[in-house]
């Protein structure tokens, strides 16, 4: 099998680092083995306030509980004191009085001790939650709005917000129509209706350190580049509370449990996406501006609005494999985010698609938004809800007699599922991508087209594709701290290479 088409960058075990006229090649395999026995200092990695309290914090809470108990006891005894004043003997009254005085002294002592502990170990700063997202929509004045139900209409016109959250906002009294409070999701929207909807932010969830092995391509005191495997979600989200890259990074850097934003939700309700994947229930290969993704660091500093996502600068979908960079401190995170926003980060993806695109190289420009007919996937959306998206592709090799192809993708923007949506838009979905028409019986039929491949063999190939055949092959950027230009490349995993090899075999008639 001629695998030369897969060679689009230096081999996996080499990290090419250059700065000005100085060039050097660093073998990362030995350093990666050495790093497996050491962990980076916790203070070096950006982290949000830990959920697990220190012993001092526990002591402070204990003193506060004692103080509260003492206060309740005092109130009870004072009540008994007034009750006994006219009904009990003098000895009983003096006994109760002494008990009250003793309890008051304990309360005051406890209060002083608690203040001393809190002065020595001040609590972590508490950030206020982000404000709700406010959406204002005016229904067209001509014709009946579609769909007519209030919940369905808002879902179709508010990108990146699930119908369940919109229904919750309606029932909680957060939606007004023409200035009138509406709490019925089935309310019929009329022409010209002015709708104002407030959508509360998704509450954060806890991410705990988990001993999950990481394939680290590069690591220093400021950042790390990880080769993400298939099946790993980048950060916690609904249905993916554990087993994420964030959980693995926390353990790798010896950090405690922390609170992180859920899923793709960000401050203000926006999302960041990336090429092959961003949100999903998670993410793409997108970028997240530092002003939107708040990060709390060990020194108490913070960037953004208080939404916490430790070190995540961009994302890859659950099924996408390949390189992703994680920041370890605030300046590094800000510097990387600025590069993603300026589109100076060098990223290339390879994918196996059905059919061979014609022309062999082109630029795809099509806005992407939540599919109004299926909120679980994205689609090309013109008008309300669509965000500008542009991708460039180049055919690297024709496979299966032209019934498939190895295609290299380069992104100009970072939208949720961008490569997957654009591949389908040009009529060549990614093989194994059931969400975007790249799997099932139709995929086998396309591989079998013109009798190029035996139908049973085509079906076996499709059945072995348990995920979209999409891989983040290369990643390059300027180190935010040292200024060095870093470029990394990683070969696709075994399932990708096996599929490529099977489609490269001579045609079976």
C-alpha positions in Angstrom: 0.0 0.0 0.0 1.4 3.4 -1.0 0.8 5.5 2.1 2.8 8.5 0.8 -0.4 10.4 0.5 -0.6 10.4 4.3 2.7 12.2 4.6 1.8 15.9 4.8 4.0 16.8 7.7 7.1 15.6 9.7 6.8 12.2 11.4 5.0 11.8 14.7 8.0 11.5 17.0 9.6 14.8 15.9 8.6 18.2 17.1 10.1 20.9 14.8 10.9 24.1 16.6 12.3 27.2 15.0 12.9 30.8 16.0 14.2 33.3 13.5 17.2 31.8 11.7 17.7 29.2 14.4 16.3 25.8 13.7 16.5 22.6 15.7 14.7 19.3 15.8 13.7 17.9 19.2 13.0 14.2 19.7 9.9 14.2 22.0 9.7 10.4 22.5 12.3 10.2 25.2 11.1 13.4 26.9 7.6 12.1 26.8 8.7 8.9 28.6 10.6 10.9 31.2 7.5 13.2 31.7 5.4 10.1 32.5 7.2 9.9 35.8 6.9 13.6 36.8 3.9 15.9 37.2 3.9 19.6 36.6 3.5 21.8 39.7 -0.1 22.5 40.5 0.7 26.2 40.7 1.8 26.3 37.0 -1.5 25.2 35.6 -4.5 27.4 35.4 -7.2 26.2 37.6 -10.5 27.5 39.1 -11.3 27.5 42.8 -11.2 23.9 44.0 -14.3 22.3 45.2 -12.4 20.2 47.7 -11.7 22.5 50.6 -8.5 22.7 52.5 -8.2 21.8 56.1 -8.2 25.5 57.0 -11.4 26.0 55.1 -13.0 23.0 56.9 -11.9 24.5 60.2 -13.4 27.8 59.4 -16.7 26.1 58.5 -16.6 24.1 61.7 -16.2 27.2 63.8 -19.1 28.9 61.9 -21.3 25.8 62.6 -20.3 26.0 66.3 -21.1 29.7 66.4 -24.5 29.1 64.8 -25.2 26.3 67.3 -24.2 28.4 70.2 -26.4 31.2 69.0 -29.4 28.9 68.7 -28.7 27.6 72.2 -28.5 31.1 73.5 -31.9 32.0 71.9 -33.5 28.9 73.4 -32.1 29.6 76.8 -33.1 33.3 76.7 -36.6 32.2 75.9 -36.5 29.8 78.9 -35.2 32.6 81.0 -38.1 34.8 80.3 -40.5 31.9 80.8 -39.0 31.1 84.2 -38.9 34.7 85.5 -42.3 34.5 87.0 -42.9 30.8 87.4 -39.8 29.2 88.8 -37.9 29.5 92.1 -35.0 32.0 92.4 -32.5 29.1 92.3 -33.9 27.9 89.0 -33.7 31.5 87.6 -30.1 31.9 88.6 -29.2 28.5 87.1 -30.7 29.5 83.8 -29.0 32.9 83.9 -25.6 31.3 84.4 -26.2 28.9 81.5 -27.0 31.9 79.3 -23.9 33.7 80.2 -21.7 30.7 79.6 -23.3 30.1 76.2 -22.7 33.7 75.2 -19.0 33.5 76.2 -18.6 30.4 74.0 -20.3 32.1 71.1 -18.0 35.1 71.4 -14.9 33.0 71.7 -16.0 30.9 68.7 -16.6 34.0 66.6 -13.1 35.4 67.4 -11.4 32.1 66.6 -13.3 31.8 63.3 -12.3 35.3 62.3 -8.6 34.4 63.1 -8.8 31.4 60.8 -10.4 33.2 58.0 -7.9 36.1 58.3 -5.1 33.6 57.9 -6.7 31.6 55.2 -9.0 33.9 53.3 -11.7 32.2 51.2 -11.3 32.0 47.5 -12.9 34.9 45.7 -16.5 34.3 44.7 -17.4 35.3 41.1 -20.9 36.3 40.3 -22.6 34.1 37.8 -22.9 35.4 34.3 -26.1 37.3 33.4 -28.8 35.5 31.5 -28.8 35.7 27.7 -31.5 38.1 26.4 -33.0 37.3 23.0 -35.3 39.7 21.2 -37.2 38.5 18.2 -39.9 40.1 16.1 -42.1 37.8 14.1 -42.6 38.8 10.4 -45.7 40.8 9.8 -46.6 39.0 6.6 -47.9 35.5 6.9 -48.1 33.0 9.8 -44.9 32.5 11.7 -43.4 29.0 11.3 -43.4 27.0 13.4 -46.3 28.5 15.2 -45.7 27.2 18.8 -43.7 29.7 21.0 -41.2 27.1 22.1 -40.6 25.7 18.6 -40.4 29.2 17.1 -37.7 30.3 19.6 -35.8 27.1 19.2 -35.7 27.6 15.4 -34.5 31.2 15.8 -32.1 31.1 18.7 -28.9 29.3 17.8 -27.0 27.0 20.1 -29.8 26.9 22.7 -31.6 23.6 23.3 -35.4 23.4 23.2 -35.4 22.0 26.7 -33.7 25.2 28.0 -36.1 27.4 26.1 -39.1 25.5 27.5 -37.7 25.9 30.9 -37.4 29.7 30.4 -41.0 29.9 29.3 -42.3 28.0 32.3 -40.2 30.0 34.7 -41.8 33.2 33.5 -38.8 34.5 31.6 -40.5 35.1 28.2 -42.7 38.1 27.3 -44.7 38.5 24.1 -45.8 42.1 23.3 -45.0 43.0 26.9 -47.2 40.3 28.4 -45.8 37.4 30.4 -46.3 34.0 28.7 -45.8 30.8 30.5 -47.3 28.3 28.0 -44.8 26.7 25.6 -47.7 26.0 23.3 -48.6 29.7 22.9 -49.3 30.5 19.2 -47.0 33.1 17.8 -48.8 35.7 15.6 -47.5 38.0 12.9 -45.6 41.0 14.3 -45.3 39.6 17.8 -42.4 41.1 19.7 -40.8 38.4 21.8 -38.2 38.9 24.6 -36.7 35.8 26.1 -34.2 35.5 29.0 -32.2 32.3 29.1 -30.3 31.6 32.3 -26.7 30.3 31.9 -26.1 26.6 32.3 -24.9 25.9 35.9 -21.3 24.7 36.2 -20.4 21.1 37.1 -17.6 19.5 38.9 -14.6 18.0 37.1 -12.5 15.7 39.2 -9.0 14.5 38.4 -9.0 11.1 36.7 -6.1 8.8 36.0 -6.5 8.7 32.2 -3.3 8.2 30.2 -2.5 11.1 27.9 -0.4 10.9 24.7 1.6 14.1 25.2 3.4 15.3 22.1 5.0 18.3 23.9 4.9 19.9 27.3 6.6 22.7 29.2 5.8 24.9 32.1 3.2 26.9 30.1 1.4 24.6 27.8 1.0 21.0 26.6 0.1 19.5 23.2 -2.0 16.3 23.4 -2.8 13.8 20.8 -6.5 13.2 21.6 -7.9 9.7 21.0 -11.2 8.9 19.5 -14.1 8.8 22.0 -12.7 11.3 24.4 -14.8 14.5 25.0 -12.7 17.6 25.5 -14.5 19.0 28.6 -17.5 18.0 30.8 -21.0 18.3 29.4 -24.4 16.8 29.9 -23.9 13.1 29.5 -20.1 13.4 29.6 -19.4 14.3 33.2 -16.3 12.0 33.4 -13.6 10.7 31.2 -12.9 14.0 29.5 -9.6 15.6 28.5 -10.2 18.1 31.4 -10.4 15.3 33.9 -7.2 13.8 32.5 -5.3 17.1 32.5 -6.3 17.8 36.2 -4.7 14.4 37.2 -1.7 14.9 35.0 -0.9 18.3 36.6 -1.9 17.2 40.1 -4.7 19.6 40.5 -7.8 19.2 42.7 -11.4 18.9 41.6 -12.8 22.2 40.2 -16.0 23.7 38.8 -16.2 24.0 35.1 -18.7 25.3 32.7 -21.0 22.7 31.3 -20.6 21.6 27.7 -20.2 24.3 25.1 -22.0 27.0 27.0 -20.0 30.1 27.5 -20.5 33.5 28.9 -23.4 35.2 27.2 -24.7 32.0 25.9 -22.4 31.8 22.9 -20.4 28.9 21.8 -17.1 28.3 20.2 -16.6 25.8 17.6 -14.0 24.4 15.6 -13.4 22.6 12.6 -14.4 19.2 12.9 -16.1 19.6 16.0 -17.0 21.9 18.5 -19.9 21.6 20.4 -21.5 18.5 19.9 -22.3 17.9 23.1 -19.0 19.3 22.7 -16.5 20.5 20.6 -15.0 21.3 17.5 -11.8 22.6 16.6 -12.7 26.1 17.4 -11.3 28.9 19.4 -12.6 30.6 22.4 -11.7 34.3 23.0 -10.2 34.9 26.4 -12.9 37.5 27.0 -15.6 34.9 26.8 -14.0 31.9 28.6 -13.2 33.1 32.1 -10.4 31.3 33.8 -9.4 31.4 37.5 -5.7 30.8 38.3 -4.0 29.6 41.4 -2.8 33.2 42.2 -6.4 34.4 42.3 -6.3 36.2 39.0 -9.0 35.6 36.5 -9.7 36.2 32.9 -13.1 36.5 31.3 -16.5 36.5 33.1 -16.1 33.7 35.6 -17.0 30.9 33.3 -14.4 28.3 34.0 -12.8 25.9 31.5 -9.3 25.0 32.6 -6.8 25.7 29.8 -9.1 24.8 26.9 -8.3 27.1 24.0 -9.9 25.1 21.2 -11.7 21.8 20.9 -12.1 18.6 18.9 -15.2 16.6 18.5 -15.6 13.4 20.5 -14.9 11.3 17.4 -12.1 13.4 16.0 -8.5 12.4 16.8 -5.4 14.4 16.7 -3.6 17.4 18.2 -5.0 19.9 20.7 -3.1 22.5 22.8 -3.9 23.2 26.5 -2.7 26.3 28.3 -1.3 26.0 31.8 -1.4 29.7 32.9 -3.3 32.9 32.2 -0.8 34.7 29.9 -0.4 31.6 27.8 -4.1 31.1 27.5 -4.6 34.7 26.4 -1.8 34.5 23.9 -3.1 31.4 22.3 -6.6 32.7 22.1 -5.4 35.8 20.4 -3.6 33.7 17.8 -6.7 31.6 17.2 -8.8 34.8 16.8 -6.3 36.3 14.4 -6.2 33.0 12.4 -2.5 32.6 12.7 -2.6 29.1 14.1 -1.5 26.5 11.6 -3.9 23.6 11.6 -4.5 20.9 9.0 -6.9 18.0 9.1 -7.1 14.9 6.9 -10.4 13.1 6.3 -11.6 10.2 4.2 -14.7 11.3 2.3 -17.2 9.5 0.1 -16.5 10.2 -3.6 -13.8 12.5 -5.0 -14.5 16.2 -4.8 -14.4 18.1 -8.1 -12.6 20.5 -8.3 -9.7 18.9 -6.5 -9.0 22.0 -4.5 -11.5 24.7 -3.5 -12.7 27.1 -0.8 -16.1 26.4 0.8 -18.0 29.3 2.1 -21.3 28.5 3.8 -22.8 29.8 7.1 -23.2 27.2 9.8 -25.9 27.2 12.6 -28.1 24.8 14.5 -30.1 22.7 12.1 -33.7 23.9 12.6 -35.1 20.5 11.8 -32.7 18.6 14.1 -31.3 20.5 17.1 -28.7 17.7 17.8 -26.7 18.6 14.7 -25.5 21.6 12.7 -26.2 22.6 9.2 -25.8 25.3 6.6 -28.2 28.0 7.7 -28.7 31.1 5.6 -30.2 34.0 7.6 -31.0 34.0 11.3 -28.9 31.6 13.2 -26.2 31.1 10.6 -22.6 32.2 11.4 -20.0 32.8 8.7 -17.8 29.8 8.0 -15.1 29.2 5.4 -13.0 26.0 4.8 -10.3 25.1 2.2 -9.8 21.6 1.0 -7.4 19.7 -1.3 -7.7 16.2 -2.6 -4.6 14.2 -1.5 -5.4 10.8 -3.1 -8.3 9.2 -4.9 -9.4 5.9 -3.3 -11.6 3.0 -4.3 -11.5 3.9 -7.9 -12.7 7.4 -7.2 -15.5 6.3 -4.9 -13.6 7.8 -1.9 -10.8 10.2 -1.4 -8.2 11.4 1.2 -8.8 15.1 1.6 -6.8 17.7 3.5 -8.8 20.5 5.2 -7.6 23.9 6.4 -10.0 26.2 8.4 -10.4 29.9 8.2 -13.1 29.9 10.9 -14.0 27.7 13.8 -17.6 26.6 13.9 -19.2 23.6 15.4 -18.7 20.5 13.2 -17.4 22.8 10.5 -15.5 20.3 8.4 -18.2 17.7 8.7 -20.9 20.1 7.7 -19.0 21.6 4.7 -18.0 18.1 3.5 -21.6 17.2 3.4 -22.5 20.5 1.7 -20.2 19.8 -1.2 -21.7 16.3 -1.6 -18.8 14.3 -0.1 -19.6 13.5 3.6 -16.9 12.0 5.8 -16.9 8.3 5.9 -18.2 6.9 9.2 -20.1 10.1 10.0 -23.6 8.9 10.7 -24.8 12.3 11.7 -24.0 13.8 8.3 -24.9 11.0 5.9 -21.4 9.4 5.9 -22.4 6.0 7.3 -24.9 3.1 6.9 -26.1 1.4 3.8 -25.8 4.5 1.7 -22.1 4.8 2.3 -21.6 1.1 1.3 -23.6 1.7 -1.9 -21.4 4.7 -2.7 -18.2 2.7 -2.2 -19.7 -0.1 -4.4 -20.7 2.3 -7.2 -19.9 1.3 -10.7 -18.9 -2.1 -9.3 -15.5 -0.8 -8.2 -15.7 -2.6 -4.9 -17.6 -5.7 -3.9 -20.7 -4.7 -1.9 -20.0 -7.0 1.0 -16.5 -5.7 1.2 -17.8 -2.1 1.2 -20.2 -3.0 4.0 -17.5 -4.4 6.1 -15.4 -1.3 5.7 -18.3 0.9 6.7 -19.2 -1.2 9.7 -15.6 -0.9 11.0 -15.8 2.9 10.9 -17.1 3.6 14.4 -16.5 7.3 14.1 -16.0 10.0 11.4 -12.7 9.4 9.7 -11.4 12.9 10.6 -7.9 13.5 12.1 -6.2 16.7 13.3 -2.9 16.0 11.6 -0.8 19.1 12.2 -0.7 22.0 14.7 1.6 25.1 14.7 1.6 28.3 16.6 4.0 30.8 18.3 4.7 30.1 21.9 3.1 32.9 23.8 5.9 33.1 26.3 9.1 32.2 24.5 8.1 33.5 21.1 9.3 30.3 19.4 7.4 28.9 16.4 6.3 25.4 17.3 5.0 22.9 14.7 3.8 19.4 15.5 2.5 16.5 13.5 1.0 13.2 14.4 0.0 10.2 12.3 -3.6 9.1 12.2 -4.6 6.2 14.5 -4.8 2.6 13.5 -8.5 2.6 12.5 -7.9 5.5 10.1 -4.9 3.9 8.5 -6.7 0.5 8.2 -9.6 2.2 6.4 -7.2 4.0 4.1 -5.3 0.8 3.3 -8.6 -1.1 2.6 -9.7 1.6 0.2 -6.3 1.6 -1.5 -6.4 -2.0 -2.5 -6.9 -2.9 -6.2 -10.6 -2.9 -7.2 -12.5 -6.2 -6.6 -14.8 -7.1 -9.5 
